[in-house]
């Protein structure tokens, strides 16, 4: 176990800051605390694969995933992920998928099938975790959003009915006279709401791209929603036709590059046919390389037309990334507060947007 840890973190002479052999970063120098040391992972795929097997023996999955990320980040091992034997040894998680997607264009054919298998495993695990609750939450929201004004007794929404009739409160009788009844709508066939997911595919948004692809596939499986998935950097790609398989969606992305939010929003805006029944979710760190004034103008125009516009700085378990605070403040002033959203919270956020009620944003997650 000691040798396994030292290969990654080094003994550092007891100061905790040593480093093993660095592969692929700065020409492959060796960081040592005292001079000669034979530890480290080196640049050999078989050697690293054995090390990955060792850490899975000694540590639980959550720790293995952290150590893998450290090995990739600290020791520059990304290139070794292009080797099939490496991919077969790693513990698959969202971060690994992001790394593989960033290497997609450089990936040899001999590795692509293994890479797709790794990505599919992560996607299937995420779908098991998120799909059922997402469908249940949004189905309820869609039913509640279809209000009727002359409901049968069992269909009365008592909370909304009471609030709508508070002006008719009789204090002497401690009674509200319900002049107007509000009821839950019965589930109806056909599309009730349109959802547009507009996702920034810059390198810092890798985890968000993974989760957005999974959620996009889940939403697309609901017949009462018409879901569109758009990814962008300086160009815009509509991946809606791939939503039946989120793995195809992910391999259709291209992480990295610049950002033109304005161009992406212009495309999304052109696809909106029913503004009052449309939810647009922009997932971006808001670093805009396009025309800022036009971007903000498009958001304002969409909201004025009745679109529910949601801005997520990230869709991941890691909180808000570095983001453009000036743009976040400008969007908040337009009534589209920017905040980081966890995958577990996302169904509630979408339900609130569908029902046109206040978004469930924890204070610590909203742009101040």
TORTORVEX-665749 format. One record per residue (C-alpha): residue in three letters; x, y, z; residue number from 1. Coordinates in steps of 0.25 Angstrom, whole numbers, plus 5000, padded with zeros to 4 digits. Layout:
% residues N
REC   rest      u      v      w    nr
REC    ala      X      Y      Z   NUM
...
% end
This chain:
% residues 368
REC   rest      u      v      w    nr
REC    unk   5000   5000   5000     1
REC    unk   5011   5010   5003     2
REC    unk   5018   5008   4990     3
REC    unk   5004   5010   4983     4
REC    unk   5003   5023   4990     5
REC    unk   5017   5028   4988     6
REC    unk   5016   5025   4973     7
REC    unk   5006   5036   4972     8
REC    unk   5008   5045   4984     9
REC    unk   5023   5042   4987    10
REC    unk   5029   5042   5001    11
REC    unk   5033   5056   5000    12
REC    unk   5043   5054   5012    13
REC    unk   5031   5055   5021    14
REC    unk   5026   5068   5017    15
REC    unk   5014   5062   5008    16
REC    unk   5019   5070   4996    17
REC    unk   5027   5060   4988    18
REC    unk   5023   5055   4974    19
REC    unk   5026   5043   4966    20
REC    unk   5031   5042   4952    21
REC    unk   5023   5052   4943    22
REC    unk   5019   5046   4930    23
REC    unk   5015   5055   4919    24
REC    unk   5016   5069   4926    25
REC    unk   5029   5077   4924    26
REC    unk   5037   5066   4917    27
REC    unk   5035   5056   4928    28
REC    unk   5044   5061   4939    29
REC    unk   5045   5054   4952    30
REC    unk   5040   5062   4965    31
REC    unk   5047   5057   4977    32
REC    unk   5050   5063   4991    33
REC    unk   5063   5057   4994    34
REC    unk   5069   5054   4980    35
REC    unk   5069   5039   4975    36
REC    unk   5057   5031   4977    37
REC    unk   5051   5020   4968    38
REC    unk   5037   5022   4971    39
REC    unk   5027   5028   4962    40
REC    unk   5017   5023   4951    41
REC    unk   5026   5025   4939    42
REC    unk   5020   5026   4925    43
REC    unk   5017   5012   4923    44
REC    unk   5002   5008   4921    45
REC    unk   5004   4994   4926    46
REC    unk   5011   4999   4939    47
REC    unk   5000   5010   4941    48
REC    unk   4989   4999   4939    49
REC    unk   4996   4990   4949    50
REC    unk   4996   5002   4959    51
REC    unk   4981   5005   4956    52
REC    unk   4978   4990   4960    53
REC    unk   4986   4992   4973    54
REC    unk   4978   5004   4977    55
REC    unk   4965   4997   4975    56
REC    unk   4970   4986   4984    57
REC    unk   4974   4995   4995    58
REC    unk   4964   5006   4995    59
REC    unk   4948   5008   4993    60
REC    unk   4943   5013   4980    61
REC    unk   4941   5027   4985    62
REC    unk   4956   5028   4988    63
REC    unk   4960   5021   4976    64
REC    unk   4953   5032   4967    65
REC    unk   4960   5043   4975    66
REC    unk   4973   5036   4973    67
REC    unk   4971   5034   4958    68
REC    unk   4967   5049   4956    69
REC    unk   4980   5052   4963    70
REC    unk   4988   5043   4955    71
REC    unk   4982   5049   4942    72
REC    unk   4984   5063   4947    73
REC    unk   4997   5063   4954    74
REC    unk   5005   5053   4946    75
REC    unk   4999   5057   4932    76
REC    unk   4994   5043   4929    77
REC    unk   4983   5047   4920    78
REC    unk   4990   5041   4907    79
REC    unk   4991   5028   4914    80
REC    unk   4976   5027   4914    81
REC    unk   4976   5025   4899    82
REC    unk   4982   5011   4902    83
REC    unk   4971   5000   4903    84
REC    unk   4978   4993   4915    85
REC    unk   4978   5006   4923    86
REC    unk   4963   5008   4921    87
REC    unk   4960   4994   4925    88
REC    unk   4967   4996   4938    89
REC    unk   4961   5010   4942    90
REC    unk   4949   5012   4952    91
REC    unk   4939   5019   4943    92
REC    unk   4932   5032   4947    93
REC    unk   4927   5045   4942    94
REC    unk   4941   5052   4942    95
REC    unk   4947   5040   4934    96
REC    unk   4936   5042   4924    97
REC    unk   4939   5056   4923    98
REC    unk   4954   5053   4920    99
REC    unk   4951   5043   4910   100
REC    unk   4942   5052   4903   101
REC    unk   4953   5063   4902   102
REC    unk   4962   5052   4896   103
REC    unk   4951   5047   4886   104
REC    unk   4957   5053   4874   105
REC    unk   4971   5048   4877   106
REC    unk   4966   5034   4880   107
REC    unk   4971   5022   4872   108
REC    unk   4960   5013   4866   109
REC    unk   4966   5002   4875   110
REC    unk   4962   5009   4887   111
REC    unk   4948   5015   4883   112
REC    unk   4940   5002   4886   113
REC    unk   4946   5001   4900   114
REC    unk   4944   5016   4902   115
REC    unk   4929   5015   4898   116
REC    unk   4928   5003   4908   117
REC    unk   4934   5012   4919   118
REC    unk   4925   5023   4916   119
REC    unk   4912   5014   4915   120
REC    unk   4915   5008   4928   121
REC    unk   4915   5022   4935   122
REC    unk   4903   5027   4927   123
REC    unk   4895   5015   4931   124
REC    unk   4899   5016   4945   125
REC    unk   4894   5031   4945   126
REC    unk   4881   5027   4938   127
REC    unk   4878   5017   4949   128
REC    unk   4881   5028   4959   129
REC    unk   4873   5039   4953   130
REC    unk   4863   5035   4943   131
REC    unk   4851   5029   4951   132
REC    unk   4851   5041   4961   133
REC    unk   4852   5051   4949   134
REC    unk   4840   5045   4942   135
REC    unk   4832   5045   4954   136
REC    unk   4835   5059   4959   137
REC    unk   4832   5065   4945   138
REC    unk   4820   5057   4942   139
REC    unk   4814   5062   4955   140
REC    unk   4818   5076   4951   141
REC    unk   4812   5075   4937   142
REC    unk   4799   5070   4943   143
REC    unk   4798   5082   4953   144
REC    unk   4802   5092   4942   145
REC    unk   4789   5088   4934   146
REC    unk   4779   5096   4943   147
REC    unk   4764   5095   4941   148
REC    unk   4754   5105   4947   149
REC    unk   4742   5097   4949   150
REC    unk   4748   5084   4956   151
REC    unk   4741   5073   4962   152
REC    unk   4743   5072   4977   153
REC    unk   4754   5062   4977   154
REC    unk   4762   5070   4967   155
REC    unk   4762   5083   4975   156
REC    unk   4775   5089   4978   157
REC    unk   4772   5094   4992   158
REC    unk   4785   5101   4994   159
REC    unk   4783   5110   4981   160
REC    unk   4768   5111   4983   161
REC    unk   4770   5117   4997   162
REC    unk   4781   5127   4993   163
REC    unk   4773   5131   4981   164
REC    unk   4761   5134   4990   165
REC    unk   4768   5141   5003   166
REC    unk   4761   5154   4999   167
REC    unk   4748   5147   5003   168
REC    unk   4752   5143   5017   169
REC    unk   4741   5145   5027   170
REC    unk   4748   5147   5041   171
REC    unk   4736   5145   5049   172
REC    unk   4734   5131   5043   173
REC    unk   4748   5128   5041   174
REC    unk   4745   5124   5027   175
REC    unk   4749   5127   5013   176
REC    unk   4738   5127   5003   177
REC    unk   4743   5121   4990   178
REC    unk   4737   5129   4979   179
REC    unk   4747   5123   4969   180
REC    unk   4752   5108   4970   181
REC    unk   4765   5104   4964   182
REC    unk   4767   5089   4961   183
REC    unk   4778   5080   4956   184
REC    unk   4777   5077   4941   185
REC    unk   4775   5063   4937   186
REC    unk   4787   5056   4930   187
REC    unk   4785   5058   4915   188
REC    unk   4792   5052   4903   189
REC    unk   4801   5060   4895   190
REC    unk   4812   5070   4897   191
REC    unk   4810   5079   4908   192
REC    unk   4823   5087   4910   193
REC    unk   4835   5089   4901   194
REC    unk   4849   5088   4907   195
REC    unk   4862   5094   4901   196
REC    unk   4875   5090   4908   197
REC    unk   4886   5099   4903   198
REC    unk   4899   5094   4908   199
REC    unk   4913   5100   4908   200
REC    unk   4923   5090   4904   201
REC    unk   4936   5097   4908   202
REC    unk   4946   5089   4915   203
REC    unk   4942   5094   4929   204
REC    unk   4928   5089   4927   205
REC    unk   4931   5074   4924   206
REC    unk   4923   5069   4936   207
REC    unk   4911   5077   4933   208
REC    unk   4911   5072   4918   209
REC    unk   4911   5058   4924   210
REC    unk   4899   5060   4933   211
REC    unk   4892   5069   4923   212
REC    unk   4893   5058   4913   213
REC    unk   4887   5048   4922   214
REC    unk   4876   5057   4927   215
REC    unk   4873   5061   4912   216
REC    unk   4871   5046   4909   217
REC    unk   4862   5044   4921   218
REC    unk   4853   5057   4917   219
REC    unk   4853   5052   4903   220
REC    unk   4847   5039   4907   221
REC    unk   4835   5046   4913   222
REC    unk   4824   5048   4903   223
REC    unk   4818   5060   4909   224
REC    unk   4831   5068   4907   225
REC    unk   4837   5072   4894   226
REC    unk   4852   5072   4897   227
REC    unk   4863   5079   4889   228
REC    unk   4878   5078   4893   229
REC    unk   4887   5088   4887   230
REC    unk   4902   5089   4890   231
REC    unk   4912   5100   4887   232
REC    unk   4925   5106   4887   233
REC    unk   4928   5116   4876   234
REC    unk   4918   5108   4867   235
REC    unk   4905   5101   4870   236
REC    unk   4901   5087   4869   237
REC    unk   4887   5081   4871   238
REC    unk   4888   5067   4876   239
REC    unk   4873   5065   4878   240
REC    unk   4873   5054   4868   241
REC    unk   4883   5046   4877   242
REC    unk   4875   5047   4890   243
REC    unk   4870   5033   4889   244
REC    unk   4885   5029   4893   245
REC    unk   4892   5038   4902   246
REC    unk   4905   5031   4899   247
REC    unk   4904   5036   4884   248
REC    unk   4901   5050   4890   249
REC    unk   4913   5050   4898   250
REC    unk   4922   5045   4886   251
REC    unk   4915   5056   4878   252
REC    unk   4921   5067   4887   253
REC    unk   4934   5073   4885   254
REC    unk   4940   5078   4899   255
REC    unk   4949   5091   4898   256
REC    unk   4950   5103   4889   257
REC    unk   4943   5117   4891   258
REC    unk   4929   5121   4895   259
REC    unk   4918   5128   4887   260
REC    unk   4906   5128   4896   261
REC    unk   4899   5139   4888   262
REC    unk   4900   5130   4875   263
REC    unk   4895   5118   4883   264
REC    unk   4883   5126   4889   265
REC    unk   4880   5131   4875   266
REC    unk   4878   5117   4870   267
REC    unk   4870   5113   4882   268
REC    unk   4861   5125   4880   269
REC    unk   4858   5122   4866   270
REC    unk   4853   5108   4870   271
REC    unk   4843   5113   4880   272
REC    unk   4829   5112   4874   273
REC    unk   4821   5112   4888   274
REC    unk   4828   5123   4897   275
REC    unk   4817   5122   4908   276
REC    unk   4819   5106   4908   277
REC    unk   4835   5106   4907   278
REC    unk   4846   5105   4917   279
REC    unk   4860   5109   4913   280
REC    unk   4871   5104   4921   281
REC    unk   4885   5110   4919   282
REC    unk   4896   5102   4925   283
REC    unk   4909   5111   4924   284
REC    unk   4920   5118   4933   285
REC    unk   4916   5130   4925   286
REC    unk   4929   5134   4919   287
REC    unk   4924   5140   4906   288
REC    unk   4933   5141   4894   289
REC    unk   4921   5146   4886   290
REC    unk   4913   5159   4886   291
REC    unk   4909   5162   4901   292
REC    unk   4898   5172   4898   293
REC    unk   4891   5163   4888   294
REC    unk   4892   5151   4898   295
REC    unk   4885   5159   4909   296
REC    unk   4875   5164   4899   297
REC    unk   4871   5150   4894   298
REC    unk   4869   5146   4909   299
REC    unk   4860   5158   4911   300
REC    unk   4853   5156   4898   301
REC    unk   4850   5141   4901   302
REC    unk   4845   5145   4916   303
REC    unk   4836   5156   4910   304
REC    unk   4830   5146   4901   305
REC    unk   4826   5136   4912   306
REC    unk   4838   5127   4912   307
REC    unk   4843   5121   4925   308
REC    unk   4858   5124   4925   309
REC    unk   4867   5116   4935   310
REC    unk   4882   5119   4936   311
REC    unk   4891   5108   4942   312
REC    unk   4906   5111   4945   313
REC    unk   4908   5096   4946   314
REC    unk   4900   5083   4946   315
REC    unk   4909   5075   4955   316
REC    unk   4912   5070   4969   317
REC    unk   4924   5080   4970   318
REC    unk   4917   5094   4972   319
REC    unk   4919   5106   4964   320
REC    unk   4932   5107   4955   321
REC    unk   4939   5119   4952   322
REC    unk   4929   5128   4945   323
REC    unk   4927   5142   4939   324
REC    unk   4920   5149   4951   325
REC    unk   4917   5161   4942   326
REC    unk   4909   5153   4933   327
REC    unk   4902   5146   4944   328
REC    unk   4898   5159   4951   329
REC    unk   4892   5164   4938   330
REC    unk   4884   5151   4936   331
REC    unk   4879   5152   4950   332
REC    unk   4875   5166   4947   333
REC    unk   4866   5161   4936   334
REC    unk   4860   5151   4945   335
REC    unk   4868   5139   4941   336
REC    unk   4877   5137   4954   337
REC    unk   4890   5128   4951   338
REC    unk   4893   5117   4961   339
REC    unk   4900   5104   4961   340
REC    unk   4891   5092   4962   341
REC    unk   4893   5078   4966   342
REC    unk   4888   5066   4958   343
REC    unk   4879   5062   4970   344
REC    unk   4873   5076   4970   345
REC    unk   4871   5077   4955   346
REC    unk   4857   5070   4955   347
REC    unk   4852   5080   4965   348
REC    unk   4857   5092   4957   349
REC    unk   4851   5087   4945   350
REC    unk   4837   5084   4952   351
REC    unk   4837   5098   4957   352
REC    unk   4840   5104   4944   353
REC    unk   4829   5096   4937   354
REC    unk   4819   5101   4948   355
REC    unk   4824   5115   4947   356
REC    unk   4827   5116   4962   357
REC    unk   4840   5121   4969   358
REC    unk   4852   5112   4967   359
REC    unk   4857   5104   4979   360
REC    unk   4871   5111   4979   361
REC    unk   4879   5108   4992   362
REC    unk   4885   5122   4997   363
REC    unk   4899   5117   4996   364
REC    unk   4897   5113   4981   365
REC    unk   4892   5126   4975   366
REC    unk   4900   5137   4969   367
REC    unk   4901   5148   4979   368
% end
